Amino acid sequence: DDLSNGRHVCIPDVVAELRDPSERTAGEMNVPVRRARYELRDCGLALHRLCSGPLRGMFDGPTNAGEATWDAPAISLNISQLGGLALDDTAIAITMICATAFLDAKRRQRTQLAYERNEEPERTIRSNDEGWRILAVPGLAEYYQRSFKLSRETGVQNVLVVHRFSDLSAVGDEGSRLQQLAEGVVSETATRVVYRQAERDLELTAEVLGLSDEEQRVVGGRLGQGEALWRMEGRSFRVRHLISSVEWPLIQTDRAMGIRRAPAVAR
């Protein structure tokens, strides 16, 4: 929506309306203006937190990314800088909800356009690194559970990356719905790729994935760098992943440990 002066409506505008609701807003609530101001106070304060303090500058103005950004063939959303902020769970939740809403809307537009042209809709691959962090945010676990369940209907291939399964157990209190949702996402996956596991994580990994004794021995010490156990429809394969020299600089995340060339990089 736009204001009368052509400026895009942003969260500060909503906060202003909640703090001093108009007669129209009060009428929609079927209460006097004074009562509406009282009823909307908590909501206004919650939104105000997004416009001040450590979150200032993230949600309180128009986006500087053009509409064409969401039509690009590949989009990378980096939320690593949110980790050092107070209220970072709130920031992550809002960022991911807004991003997925835009991405889903664009995907539906592309699908509808393809149907109108009598064409096959393009497939979408959505990869989420540091999945334990996303699943720990209330609301996002439900979103990803639905995404996994409806992947055949939507044509979206979801890839969720976690360091270890114990991270999923730690996203909520023991036995909580949030923890159950996070762990349940694993059961929705058709393909599981398991890299070498530390001994302390091996038992839980084997329990969650139902690994055989031989598979446990493989992921517990026989896998080298760039190797993984792939499990698909009850079958398992030991796979060596080769990385091109062009890709290696993009994924090398341990530069601080010194420059090295991985054995998995293809010459």
JOBELRA-V63066 format. One line per field, one symbol per residue. ss: DSSP state (~ for helix, > for strand, _ for the rest). psi: psi as a letter, one per 20 degrees, with the letter a starting at -180 (. if undefined). burial: b if it has 24 or more other ideal C-beta (glycine too) atoms within 12 Angstrom, else e. A space follows every 50 residues. Layout:
ss = ???
psi = ???
burial = ???
This chain:
ss = _>_____>__~~~~~~~~~___~~~~~~~___~~~~~~~_~~~~~~~~__ __~~~___________~~~~~________~~~~~___~~~~~~~~~~~~~ ~~~~~~~~~~~~~~~~_______>>>>>__~~~~~____~~~~~~~~~~_ ~~~~_>>>>>_____~~~~_______~~~~~~~~~~~~__>>>>____~~ ~~~~~~~~~___~~~~~~~~~~____>>>>>>__>>>>>>__>_~~~~~~ ~___~~~_______>__
psi = qqrhjiqqprghhggghhhmqrhgghhhilrrgghghghjgggghghhhi jrbiipigjjrqqjprhigiiqhpppoojhiihjqqkhggggggghgggh ggggghghgggghghhjlrpqqqppopoqlhhhgiipphhghghgggghj hhgikpoppppqgqhhhhhjirqpjqhgghgghhhgiiqhppooapqqhh igggghggilqrgghghgiiiipapjqqopppliqqqopppppqhhhghh iojlhijqpqpqhipp.
burial = eeeeeeeeeebbbbbebbbebeeebeeeeeeeeeebeeebeeebeebbbb beeebeebbbeeeeeeeeebeeeeeebebeebeeeebbbbbbbbbbbbbb eebbebbeebeeeeeeeeeeeeebebebebbbbbbbbeebbbbbbebbee beebebebebbbebbebbbebeeeeeebbebbbebbeebebbbbbbbeee bbebbbebbebeeebbebbbeebeeebbbbbeeeebebeebeeeeeebee eeeeeeeeeeebebeee
